[in-house]
Amino acid sequence: MVVKVYGPAYASPKRVIACLIEKGIEFEVVDIDILKGENTSPQYLNLQPFGVVPVIQDGDYTLYESRAIMRYYAEKYKSQGTQLLGNTVEERGQVEQWLEVEAQNFHAPVYDLVTQVLFGPLLGITRDETRLRQDEEKLVRVFDVYEERLRTSKYLAGDSFSLADLSHLAFGHYLMSSLKKEYLIRDRKHVSAWWDDISNRPSWKKVVQLYPYPV
Ligand SMILES: N[C@@H](CCC(=O)N[C@@H](CS)C(=O)NCC(=O)O)C(=O)O
């Protein structure tokens, strides 16, 4: 069964697509244009009641929330493609810890920067300079913690690339491109080497090449 992924142009679906490529799972995409409001059509809300992308359909099975989708496929096809969840229960614990850090600490400030700075002008959202400054300060603290971790560990969850690293690519890409916040990564030796390593994986290069970012 070919997996259908909705909304490939946007960052959160790219998280899922990178995971499917790492696992060698066949997929096809369905374009959803958020700027035209296609994410709020009754048909789409029937699949994803919160009106955000991605959602996947795998035969009769429908699933949303990008990190839940990645966990599902990484578990379901554990022995196929790249092992993304660690090899032991302890390693799995580390993967889950750093996935949570990505979701709870890293994601919110980057998402806000992307929404206000890049999509704001297109969606008529007014910039809140105080909040933008706070977002950047939060990211400085997050990357300081990552620098310490990556000083002694090749990847966030240990010696191997995992979902925890992969989950940073979709929005980390914005920091390194349209947002022009490369300094957050480049000013930190170990974070910088980690970023070069994970963003040069063939899976990620393929995602960016196949599905260009809209902004
Ligand atoms: N927690 C959700 C968030 C998904 C999300 O924020 N998607 C953005 C695109 S990257 C979106 O659809 N935004 C449209 C909107 O908020 O109206 C997930 O990880 O799947």
The ligand as an SDF file (V2000), in Angstrom:
LIG
                    3D

 20 19  0  0  0  0  0  0  0  0999 V2000
    1.5140   19.3900   15.6330 N   0  0  0  0  0  0  0  0  0  0  0  0
    1.2270   19.3660   14.2130 C   0  0  0  0  0  0  0  0  0  0  0  0
    1.5110   20.7490   13.6740 C   0  0  0  0  0  0  0  0  0  0  0  0
    1.4560   20.8160   12.1730 C   0  0  0  0  0  0  0  0  0  0  0  0
    1.5650   22.2510   11.6670 C   0  0  0  0  0  0  0  0  0  0  0  0
    1.7360   23.2060   12.4480 O   0  0  0  0  0  0  0  0  0  0  0  0
    1.5060   22.4030   10.3490 N   0  0  0  0  0  0  0  0  0  0  0  0
    1.5440   23.7190    9.7510 C   0  0  0  0  0  0  0  0  0  0  0  0
    2.4550   23.6780    8.5300 C   0  0  0  0  0  0  0  0  0  0  0  0
    4.1130   23.3270    8.9650 S   0  0  0  0  0  0  0  0  0  0  0  0
    0.1360   24.0780    9.2880 C   0  0  0  0  0  0  0  0  0  0  0  0
   -0.5700   23.2480    8.7540 O   0  0  0  0  0  0  0  0  0  0  0  0
   -0.2600   25.3380    9.4960 N   0  0  0  0  0  0  0  0  0  0  0  0
   -1.5310   25.8150    9.0260 C   0  0  0  0  0  0  0  0  0  0  0  0
   -2.2920   26.5580   10.0700 C   0  0  0  0  0  0  0  0  0  0  0  0
   -1.8370   26.6070   11.2260 O   0  0  0  0  0  0  0  0  0  0  0  0
   -3.3590   27.0650    9.7160 O   0  0  0  0  0  0  0  0  0  0  0  0
    2.0980   18.3000   13.5330 C   0  0  0  0  0  0  0  0  0  0  0  0
    3.2540   18.1640   13.9280 O   0  0  0  0  0  0  0  0  0  0  0  0
    1.6030   17.6110   12.6440 O   0  0  0  0  0  0  0  0  0  0  0  0
  1  2  1  0
  2  3  1  0
  2 18  1  0
  3  4  1  0
  4  5  1  0
  5  6  2  0
  5  7  1  0
  7  8  1  0
  8  9  1  0
  8 11  1  0
  9 10  1  0
 11 12  2  0
 11 13  1  0
 13 14  1  0
 14 15  1  0
 15 16  2  0
 15 17  1  0
 18 19  2  0
 18 20  1  0
M  END
$$$$
